[in-house]
Amino acid sequence: MAMAAPLVLHLLLALLLGLGGQSRAEPERDSLREELVLTPLPSGDVSATFQFRTRWDSELQREGVSHYRLFPKVLGQLISKYSVQELHLSLTQGFWRTRFWGQPFLQAPAGAELWVWFQNSVADVDKSWKELSNILSGIFCASLNFIDSTNTVTPTASFKPLGLANGTNHHFLRYAVLPREVVCTENLTPWKKLLPCSSKAGLSVLLKAERLFHTSYHSQAVHIRPVCRDAHCVSVSWELRQTLTVVFDAYTTGQGKKDWSLFRMFSRTITEACPLASQSYVYVDISRNGQENESLEVSPPPTSTYQAVILGDRKTYAVYDLLNLATFSGSRSLNLQLKWRQLQDIGYIHYQPAQDRLRPHLLEMLIQLPANSVTKVSIQFERALLKWTEYTPDPNHGFYVSPSVLSALVPNLVGAKPANWEESPLFSTMFPTSDSSSYFVRLYTEPLLVNLPTPDFSMPYNVICLTCTVVAVCYGSFYNLLTRTFHLEEPKRSRLVRWLANIIRRIRGVPPV
């Protein structure tokens, strides 16, 4: 027995070491790729598109999965329980202005959008659709529980499966949109918690809520679909794509420049890649370099470039590999910067946004207009309600907007000799010029009269009058009752009555009155 015990322990130790070595040699079945695409837009704004792609080599409907590493467990159990074939959810604040920003990578409507393909084995699609939307409402803190038969449709041609599909029986498709859904931090927080690195490392450290929601456009989405595991497509893998797109307004800072950097947009820089990611890239669109009399300068210089045809246009990207230590160039963080260099000094813009009841808008542009051309300048604004004390005495007349000012140097068609401006007439000494090739002109537009919704001021007047009347009547009566003094006075009697009363009192033996 003394010899048997060490032998048994030795065998158990060898067996455990063998199992441990075998488990370490087993390759991981899931992977993570994170990407960030920064695109300077034609309007001068900057769009940032994040994509976190998690791929899991597992068939959730067939395999009894109990261990989750990178793929979110809550979504994996959801797919398995309700036999989901594909799931696409987007939460968007704002509207993508294709006319000014170009085509987006992923388009999404304002509000909340949800469309799901179910497996053919689902017996009651409507019941599964209702239960699934309620669970997603709790996961993403959204109002998806308001999805019902009144706002649910079954498209037959618009929404085809984006992944592998055995068939396209549209009976198993459901689609709904909630356009009034407001996207806020409560929706972003659970979305970030689904990331393998959360917001602790990698590109997710840039997802600062107060910066992401201070943008012209915000859209976050979750896409789940089955994909081929290899080129032969013998086995199926599940892919989760978490995307987030924001558009930063480059002119709201008041600097009048289109230059930007990671710290200027996100108030943070990149310190490292996500330790769980197999790929981590940052792409900067430099396709417009050398166009429109402008040149781009990207700092620090990229390690490589990448060319591709995106949405019908040939694009050139500067590539930064976060897994490559040379990307950080010996520094602790990566702060990408893009500067626009004007080949000709003609594209200055200064914009100072207004503050309610403090200061108005100010927009200044230095531009060169070609002859016989029409230039249209527009600005977006939000309506604000006025207090009733801020209305003018004649509010129905409207409110005036200050005229615009146009200052220009107009080419002189008639040659003139340089003259001493001290001795020139008044009209030529107001704006002296250094040469006679052009003359200065300042023009003013007509003031703009804007009609705003005006409340019925007679109603407050009637209410005030009625209230004052009721208060005066009630208070006056109550005050008189409280302050008036009451005295009891006996009525005066006539002499005849007094004489008869004294006679009766004498008979009774009572003193007379």
C-alpha positions as CSV (number, residue, x, y, z in Angstrom):
1,M,0.0,0.0,0.0
2,A,2.9,2.4,0.7
3,M,4.2,1.8,-2.8
4,A,0.8,1.9,-4.4
5,A,0.0,5.4,-3.2
6,P,2.9,7.2,-4.9
7,L,2.2,5.2,-8.0
8,V,-1.4,6.3,-8.1
9,L,-0.5,9.9,-7.5
10,H,2.1,9.8,-10.2
11,L,-0.4,8.4,-12.7
12,L,-3.0,11.0,-11.7
13,L,-0.4,13.8,-12.1
14,A,0.7,12.5,-15.5
15,L,-2.9,12.3,-16.6
16,L,-3.7,15.8,-15.5
17,L,-0.6,17.2,-17.2
18,G,-1.6,15.3,-20.3
19,L,-5.1,16.8,-20.3
20,G,-3.8,20.3,-19.6
21,G,-1.3,20.1,-22.4
22,Q,-4.1,18.8,-24.7
23,S,-6.4,21.7,-23.7
24,R,-3.6,24.3,-24.3
25,A,-2.9,22.8,-27.7
26,E,-6.6,23.1,-28.7
27,P,-7.1,26.2,-31.0
28,E,-9.7,28.8,-30.1
29,R,-12.9,28.6,-31.9
30,D,-13.7,32.3,-31.8
31,S,-11.9,35.4,-33.0
32,L,-12.3,39.2,-32.8
33,R,-11.5,41.9,-35.3
34,E,-11.8,45.6,-34.6
35,E,-11.7,48.4,-37.2
36,L,-12.1,52.2,-37.3
37,V,-12.6,54.1,-40.5
38,L,-12.1,57.9,-40.4
39,T,-13.5,59.7,-43.5
40,P,-13.3,63.4,-44.2
41,L,-16.6,64.3,-45.8
42,P,-17.1,66.8,-48.7
43,S,-18.9,69.2,-46.4
44,G,-15.9,69.5,-44.1
45,D,-17.3,67.2,-41.4
46,V,-15.6,64.0,-40.3
47,S,-17.3,60.6,-40.0
48,A,-16.0,57.8,-37.8
49,T,-17.2,54.2,-38.3
50,F,-16.4,51.5,-35.7
51,Q,-16.8,47.8,-36.5
52,F,-16.2,45.0,-34.0
53,R,-16.6,41.6,-35.7
54,T,-16.8,38.5,-33.5
55,R,-16.8,35.2,-35.3
56,W,-17.6,31.9,-33.5
57,D,-17.1,28.5,-35.1
58,S,-20.2,26.9,-33.6
59,E,-23.7,25.8,-34.6
60,L,-25.8,27.2,-31.7
61,Q,-29.0,25.4,-32.7
62,R,-27.3,22.0,-32.9
63,E,-24.6,22.1,-30.3
64,G,-25.3,22.3,-26.6
65,V,-23.2,25.3,-25.9
66,S,-22.5,26.2,-22.3
67,H,-19.1,28.0,-22.5
68,Y,-18.8,31.5,-24.0
69,R,-15.5,33.3,-24.5
70,L,-15.9,36.2,-26.9
71,F,-19.4,35.8,-28.2
72,P,-21.9,37.4,-25.8
73,K,-23.8,34.7,-23.9
74,V,-27.0,36.7,-23.8
75,L,-27.2,36.8,-27.6
76,G,-26.1,33.2,-28.0
77,Q,-28.9,32.0,-25.8
78,L,-31.3,34.2,-27.6
79,I,-30.4,32.8,-30.9
80,S,-30.7,29.2,-29.6
81,K,-34.0,29.6,-27.7
82,Y,-36.0,31.4,-30.5
83,S,-34.3,29.7,-33.5
84,V,-33.1,33.0,-35.0
85,Q,-31.6,32.8,-38.5
86,E,-30.6,36.5,-38.7
87,L,-31.0,39.5,-36.5
88,H,-30.4,43.1,-37.4
89,L,-31.0,46.0,-34.9
90,S,-30.1,49.6,-35.3
91,L,-30.6,52.7,-33.1
92,T,-30.1,56.0,-34.8
93,Q,-30.2,59.6,-33.8
94,G,-30.3,62.1,-36.7
95,F,-30.5,61.6,-40.5
96,W,-27.6,60.8,-42.9
97,R,-27.4,63.7,-45.4
98,T,-26.3,61.9,-48.5
99,R,-26.3,65.1,-50.5
100,F,-23.6,66.6,-48.4
101,W,-21.8,63.6,-46.9
102,G,-21.9,61.1,-49.7
103,Q,-22.8,57.4,-49.3
104,P,-22.5,55.8,-45.9
105,F,-21.1,52.3,-45.3
106,L,-24.3,51.2,-43.6
107,Q,-27.6,53.1,-44.0
108,A,-30.1,53.2,-41.1
109,P,-33.4,55.0,-40.5
110,A,-34.0,57.5,-37.7
111,G,-35.2,55.8,-34.5
112,A,-35.1,52.1,-33.9
113,E,-35.2,49.4,-36.7
114,L,-35.5,45.7,-36.1
115,W,-35.8,42.9,-38.6
116,V,-35.4,39.2,-38.0
117,W,-35.3,36.0,-40.0
118,F,-36.5,32.9,-38.1
119,Q,-35.6,29.3,-38.7
120,N,-38.1,27.2,-40.7
121,S,-38.7,25.1,-37.5
122,V,-40.5,28.0,-35.8
123,A,-44.2,27.2,-35.5
124,D,-45.6,30.5,-34.3
125,V,-43.5,33.3,-35.8
126,D,-45.7,36.1,-34.4
127,K,-45.3,34.8,-30.8
128,S,-41.5,34.4,-31.2
129,W,-41.3,37.9,-32.7
130,K,-43.1,39.5,-29.8
131,E,-41.1,37.7,-27.1
132,L,-37.9,38.4,-28.9
133,S,-38.6,42.1,-29.2
134,N,-39.4,42.3,-25.5
135,I,-36.2,40.6,-24.5
136,L,-34.1,42.9,-26.8
137,S,-35.9,45.9,-25.2
138,G,-34.5,44.8,-21.9
139,I,-31.0,44.1,-23.2
140,F,-30.5,47.4,-25.0
141,C,-32.7,49.6,-22.8
142,A,-34.9,50.6,-25.8
143,S,-38.6,50.8,-26.3
144,L,-38.7,47.7,-28.5
145,N,-41.5,46.4,-26.3
146,F,-43.9,48.7,-28.2
147,I,-43.5,46.6,-31.3
148,D,-46.7,44.9,-32.1
149,S,-48.9,44.0,-35.0
150,T,-49.8,47.6,-35.7
151,N,-46.2,48.5,-36.7
152,T,-44.9,45.1,-37.9
153,V,-44.8,44.1,-41.6
154,T,-43.6,41.1,-43.6
155,P,-41.6,42.4,-46.7
156,T,-41.3,40.1,-49.7
157,A,-38.6,41.7,-51.7
158,S,-36.7,44.4,-49.8
159,F,-35.0,42.5,-47.0
160,K,-33.2,39.4,-48.2
161,P,-31.0,37.3,-45.9
162,L,-27.4,38.7,-45.6
163,G,-25.9,35.4,-44.5
164,L,-26.4,31.7,-45.3
165,A,-30.1,30.8,-45.8
166,N,-31.7,27.5,-46.8
167,G,-34.6,29.3,-48.3
168,T,-36.3,32.7,-48.6
169,N,-39.8,31.9,-47.3
170,H,-40.9,35.4,-46.2
171,H,-43.3,33.9,-43.8
172,F,-40.4,33.7,-41.3
173,L,-39.4,37.4,-41.7
174,R,-40.6,40.3,-39.5
175,Y,-39.7,44.0,-39.8
176,A,-40.6,47.0,-37.6
177,V,-39.5,50.6,-37.2
178,L,-40.0,53.0,-34.2
179,P,-39.2,56.4,-35.7
180,R,-39.8,58.2,-32.4
181,E,-37.1,56.2,-30.4
182,V,-34.6,58.6,-28.9
183,V,-31.0,57.2,-28.6
184,C,-29.1,58.1,-25.5
185,T,-26.4,56.9,-23.1
186,E,-28.7,54.2,-21.7
187,N,-28.6,52.5,-25.2
188,L,-24.9,52.9,-25.6
189,T,-23.8,51.4,-22.3
190,P,-25.3,47.9,-22.9
191,W,-24.0,48.0,-26.4
192,K,-20.5,48.5,-25.2
193,K,-20.8,45.7,-22.6
194,L,-21.3,43.2,-25.4
195,L,-17.7,43.9,-26.6
196,P,-15.1,41.4,-25.5
197,C,-12.9,44.3,-24.1
198,S,-15.9,46.4,-23.1
199,S,-14.5,49.9,-23.1
200,K,-11.3,49.1,-21.3
201,A,-8.8,48.6,-24.2
202,G,-8.5,48.8,-27.9
203,L,-10.7,51.0,-30.1
204,S,-13.5,50.9,-27.6
205,V,-11.7,53.4,-25.3
206,L,-12.7,56.1,-27.8
207,L,-16.4,55.4,-27.2
208,K,-17.0,58.3,-24.8
209,A,-20.7,59.0,-24.5
210,E,-20.5,62.7,-24.0
211,R,-18.5,63.0,-27.2
212,L,-20.4,60.5,-29.3
213,F,-23.8,62.2,-28.6
214,H,-22.4,65.7,-29.3
215,T,-22.5,64.9,-33.0
216,S,-24.6,65.6,-36.1
217,Y,-25.4,61.9,-36.6
218,H,-25.2,58.8,-34.3
219,S,-26.1,55.3,-35.3
220,Q,-25.3,52.0,-33.5
221,A,-26.2,48.6,-34.7
222,V,-26.0,44.9,-34.0
223,H,-26.0,42.4,-36.9
224,I,-26.0,38.6,-36.3
225,R,-25.9,36.1,-39.2
226,P,-24.6,32.7,-40.1
227,V,-21.5,32.6,-42.4
228,C,-19.4,29.9,-44.1
229,R,-16.6,28.6,-41.9
230,D,-14.3,28.0,-44.9
231,A,-14.2,28.3,-48.7
232,H,-16.0,24.9,-49.1
233,C,-18.8,26.0,-46.7
234,V,-19.1,22.6,-45.2
235,S,-19.6,24.0,-41.7
236,V,-21.4,27.1,-40.4
237,S,-20.0,29.9,-38.1
238,W,-21.9,32.7,-36.4
239,E,-20.9,36.3,-37.0
240,L,-21.7,39.2,-34.7
241,R,-21.0,42.7,-36.1
242,Q,-21.3,45.7,-33.8
243,T,-21.1,48.9,-35.8
244,L,-21.2,52.5,-34.7
245,T,-21.1,55.6,-37.0
246,V,-20.9,59.2,-35.9
247,V,-20.4,62.5,-37.8
248,F,-18.5,65.3,-36.1
249,D,-19.1,68.8,-37.1
250,A,-15.7,70.3,-37.8
251,Y,-16.9,73.9,-37.6
252,T,-18.6,74.0,-34.3
253,T,-15.4,74.7,-32.4
254,G,-15.2,78.1,-34.1
255,Q,-11.7,77.7,-35.4
256,G,-12.8,77.7,-39.0
257,K,-10.6,74.8,-39.9
258,K,-11.2,71.3,-41.2
259,D,-8.2,69.9,-39.3
260,W,-9.0,67.2,-36.8
261,S,-7.4,64.6,-34.5
262,L,-8.5,61.7,-32.4
263,F,-8.2,63.7,-29.2
264,R,-10.2,66.6,-30.7
265,M,-13.0,64.3,-31.7
266,F,-13.1,61.8,-28.8
267,S,-11.2,63.6,-26.0
268,R,-9.0,60.4,-25.9
269,T,-6.2,58.7,-27.8
270,I,-5.5,55.0,-28.5
271,T,-3.1,53.4,-26.1
272,E,-3.2,49.8,-27.2
273,A,-5.1,47.2,-29.2
274,C,-7.7,44.9,-27.5
275,P,-5.7,42.0,-26.1
276,L,-8.4,39.6,-27.3
277,A,-8.4,40.9,-30.9
278,S,-6.6,39.1,-33.7
279,Q,-6.7,42.2,-35.9
280,S,-6.9,45.8,-35.0
281,Y,-6.7,48.5,-37.7
282,V,-7.4,52.2,-38.1
283,Y,-8.1,53.4,-41.7
284,V,-8.0,57.0,-42.8
285,D,-9.6,57.9,-46.1
286,I,-7.0,60.0,-48.1
287,S,-8.8,59.6,-51.4
288,R,-9.4,63.4,-51.7
289,N,-5.7,64.2,-51.5
290,G,-4.8,66.8,-54.1
291,Q,-8.5,67.5,-55.0
292,E,-10.3,70.8,-54.7
293,N,-7.1,72.8,-54.3
294,E,-6.3,71.0,-51.1
295,S,-3.8,68.5,-49.9
296,L,-3.9,66.2,-46.9
297,E,-1.2,65.6,-44.4
298,V,-1.7,62.6,-42.1
299,S,0.4,62.5,-38.9
300,P,2.0,60.2,-37.9
301,P,2.8,58.7,-41.3
302,P,1.0,55.4,-42.0
303,T,2.8,52.1,-42.1
304,S,1.0,51.1,-45.3
305,T,-1.9,52.1,-47.7
306,Y,-4.8,50.2,-49.0
307,Q,-6.9,50.7,-52.1
308,A,-10.3,49.3,-52.7
309,V,-13.6,50.1,-54.6
310,I,-16.2,51.1,-52.0
311,L,-19.8,51.8,-53.1
312,G,-18.6,52.3,-56.7
313,D,-15.8,54.7,-55.9
314,R,-12.1,54.0,-55.7
315,K,-10.8,54.7,-52.2
316,T,-7.3,55.0,-50.8
317,Y,-6.8,54.5,-47.1
318,A,-3.9,55.1,-44.8
319,V,-3.6,52.0,-42.6
320,Y,-2.4,51.8,-39.0
321,D,-1.9,48.4,-37.5
322,L,-2.4,48.6,-33.7
323,L,-0.8,45.2,-33.1
324,N,2.4,46.5,-34.7
325,L,4.5,48.3,-32.1
326,A,6.0,50.5,-34.8
327,T,2.6,52.2,-35.2
328,F,3.1,54.0,-31.8
329,S,6.6,55.1,-32.8
330,G,7.9,54.7,-29.2
331,S,5.1,56.9,-27.7
332,R,2.5,55.7,-25.2
333,S,-0.5,56.6,-27.3
334,L,-1.6,57.1,-30.9
335,N,-3.2,60.5,-31.8
336,L,-4.0,60.6,-35.5
337,Q,-4.1,64.1,-37.0
338,L,-5.2,65.2,-40.4
339,K,-4.4,68.7,-41.7
340,W,-5.6,70.3,-44.8
341,R,-3.2,72.5,-46.7
342,Q,-4.6,75.1,-49.0
343,L,-2.8,75.4,-52.3
344,Q,-4.4,78.8,-52.7
345,D,-5.5,80.9,-49.7
346,I,-9.3,81.0,-50.6
347,G,-11.4,78.5,-48.1
348,Y,-11.4,80.4,-44.6
349,I,-14.6,79.8,-42.6
350,H,-15.3,81.1,-39.1
351,Y,-18.5,79.9,-37.3
352,Q,-19.5,80.8,-33.8
353,P,-22.7,79.0,-32.7
354,A,-25.4,80.9,-30.9
355,Q,-26.4,80.4,-27.2
356,D,-29.9,80.9,-26.2
357,R,-30.5,84.4,-24.7
358,L,-26.8,85.1,-24.7
359,R,-25.4,85.6,-28.2
360,P,-26.5,85.2,-31.9
361,H,-25.0,83.1,-34.6
362,L,-21.9,84.4,-36.5
363,L,-20.8,82.9,-39.8
364,E,-17.9,84.4,-41.9
365,M,-16.5,82.9,-45.1
366,L,-13.7,84.0,-47.3
367,I,-14.5,82.6,-50.8
368,Q,-13.7,83.4,-54.4
369,L,-16.8,83.5,-56.6
370,P,-16.6,82.9,-60.4
371,A,-18.3,85.3,-62.8
372,N,-21.9,84.8,-63.6
373,S,-22.4,82.3,-60.8
374,V,-25.0,81.8,-58.0
375,T,-23.8,81.0,-54.5
376,K,-26.3,79.7,-51.9
377,V,-25.4,79.6,-48.2
378,S,-27.6,77.7,-45.8
379,I,-27.3,77.0,-42.1
380,Q,-29.1,74.5,-39.9
381,F,-30.9,75.7,-36.8
382,E,-33.2,74.5,-34.1
383,R,-36.3,76.3,-33.0
384,A,-36.6,77.4,-29.4
385,L,-39.7,78.5,-27.6
386,L,-39.9,82.1,-26.3
387,K,-41.0,83.1,-22.9
388,W,-44.2,85.1,-22.8
389,T,-42.2,88.1,-21.4
390,E,-39.8,88.0,-24.4
391,Y,-42.5,88.9,-27.0
392,T,-42.5,92.4,-28.5
393,P,-45.6,94.6,-28.0
394,D,-46.6,93.7,-31.5
395,P,-45.8,90.0,-31.8
396,N,-48.0,89.4,-34.8
397,H,-45.8,91.7,-36.8
398,G,-43.0,89.1,-36.7
399,F,-39.3,89.1,-35.6
400,Y,-36.5,90.6,-37.6
401,V,-33.2,88.9,-38.5
402,S,-30.2,91.1,-39.0
403,P,-29.1,91.6,-42.6
404,S,-26.1,89.7,-44.1
405,V,-22.9,91.6,-45.0
406,L,-21.1,91.0,-48.3
407,S,-17.6,92.6,-48.5
408,A,-15.9,92.1,-51.8
409,L,-13.0,93.3,-53.9
410,V,-14.4,93.9,-57.4
411,P,-12.0,94.0,-60.4
412,N,-11.8,97.5,-61.8
413,L,-12.6,97.5,-65.5
414,V,-11.5,101.2,-66.0
415,G,-7.9,102.1,-65.3
416,A,-7.3,104.9,-62.8
417,K,-4.2,106.7,-61.7
418,P,-3.1,106.4,-58.1
419,A,-4.2,109.6,-56.3
420,N,-3.5,111.0,-52.9
421,W,-6.5,109.8,-50.9
422,E,-6.1,112.6,-48.4
423,E,-7.1,115.1,-51.2
424,S,-9.7,112.9,-52.9
425,P,-13.5,113.3,-52.5
426,L,-15.4,111.6,-49.7
427,F,-16.7,108.6,-51.8
428,S,-13.1,107.6,-52.8
429,T,-11.5,108.1,-49.4
430,M,-13.8,105.8,-47.4
431,F,-12.2,102.7,-48.8
432,P,-8.6,103.4,-50.0
433,T,-6.9,100.7,-52.1
434,S,-3.2,100.0,-52.7
435,D,-3.7,99.7,-56.4
436,S,-6.2,100.5,-59.1
437,S,-6.9,96.9,-60.2
438,S,-9.8,96.5,-57.9
439,Y,-12.1,98.5,-55.6
440,F,-13.8,97.6,-52.3
441,V,-17.5,97.2,-52.0
442,R,-19.7,96.4,-49.0
443,L,-23.3,95.3,-49.5
444,Y,-26.1,94.6,-47.1
445,T,-29.0,92.3,-47.7
446,E,-32.6,93.1,-46.7
447,P,-33.6,92.3,-43.1
448,L,-35.5,89.1,-42.8
449,L,-38.9,89.1,-41.2
450,V,-39.8,85.8,-39.6
451,N,-43.3,84.9,-38.3
452,L,-43.2,82.8,-35.2
453,P,-46.1,81.1,-33.5
454,T,-47.8,83.7,-31.3
455,P,-49.8,82.8,-28.2
456,D,-53.3,84.3,-27.5
457,F,-52.3,87.1,-25.1
458,S,-56.0,87.9,-24.4
459,M,-56.3,84.6,-22.5
460,P,-53.7,85.6,-19.8
461,Y,-55.4,89.0,-19.6
462,N,-58.8,87.5,-19.0
463,V,-57.4,85.0,-16.5
464,I,-55.6,87.9,-14.6
465,C,-58.8,90.0,-14.6
466,L,-61.0,87.2,-13.4
467,T,-58.5,86.1,-10.8
468,C,-58.1,89.6,-9.4
469,T,-61.8,90.1,-9.3
470,V,-62.4,86.9,-7.3
471,V,-59.6,87.6,-5.0
472,A,-60.8,91.2,-4.4
473,V,-64.3,90.2,-3.6
474,C,-63.4,87.2,-1.4
475,Y,-60.6,89.0,0.4
476,G,-62.7,92.2,0.9
477,S,-65.6,90.3,2.4
478,F,-63.4,88.2,4.6
479,Y,-61.4,91.2,5.8
480,N,-64.5,93.1,6.8
481,L,-65.7,90.1,8.8
482,L,-62.4,89.9,10.6
483,T,-62.0,93.6,11.4
484,R,-65.6,94.9,12.0
485,T,-66.7,95.4,15.6
486,F,-70.3,94.6,16.5
487,H,-72.3,96.4,19.3
488,L,-75.7,95.3,20.7
489,E,-78.0,98.3,21.1
490,E,-81.5,98.1,22.7
491,P,-84.3,99.7,20.8
492,K,-85.7,103.0,22.1
493,R,-89.1,102.8,23.7
494,S,-91.8,105.6,23.7
495,R,-92.9,107.4,26.9
496,L,-96.3,105.8,26.9
497,V,-94.7,102.3,26.9
498,R,-92.3,103.3,29.6
499,W,-95.2,104.8,31.8
500,L,-97.2,101.6,31.5
501,A,-94.2,99.5,32.3
502,N,-93.4,101.5,35.5
503,I,-97.0,101.1,36.7
504,I,-96.8,97.4,36.2
505,R,-93.4,97.2,38.0
506,R,-94.8,99.2,40.9
507,I,-97.7,96.8,41.3
508,R,-95.2,94.0,41.4
509,G,-92.9,95.8,43.8
510,V,-90.1,96.2,41.3
511,P,-88.1,99.4,41.0
512,P,-89.2,101.5,37.9
513,V,-87.1,101.7,34.8
